[in-house]
């Protein structure tokens, strides 16, 4: 999906163990709260690695695009009953620079 003026960029903390897996291409989804912001397909996530033990950002950053959203509003076979309405699963794809 092409990026348009309606796409939003979200700056999000990402813990090292998840950041590393996304950077390596093994983790292609992200579970996020859906009740504090409105995610849409085509949005850009700027994932900023955050070390929760030291309570600091490491300086490493990844940009990914939201390609699909599973939520209580857009359920898969089980998510209507299995996924809490305050959360969503974002399918993500790296953005090449």
C-alpha positions, 0 to 999 in steps of 0.5 A: 500500500502506498504511503499517503497523507492519511497514513500516520507515523507512530513512534513506539518503544520496542524492547531489545528481545523483540527489536532484535527478532524484528530486525532479523526478519523473524518477527513479523507481527507486533501485539500492541494496545489498541485503546490508546491510538488508532492503528491503520493498514499503511501506517508506519511504526518507528520502533525505537529500541528501549532497554527497560532495565536501564530505562534508556533508549539505545539509539537503534531504530527500525521502520516498519509498515502495518500490512494487516491488523487483527483485533476484536473489530477485525477478528480472525477465527479466534480473535473475537473471543481470544483477543482482548478488545484493548489489544491488536496484532499488527502484521508488519513489514520492514521498510527498506531505505 
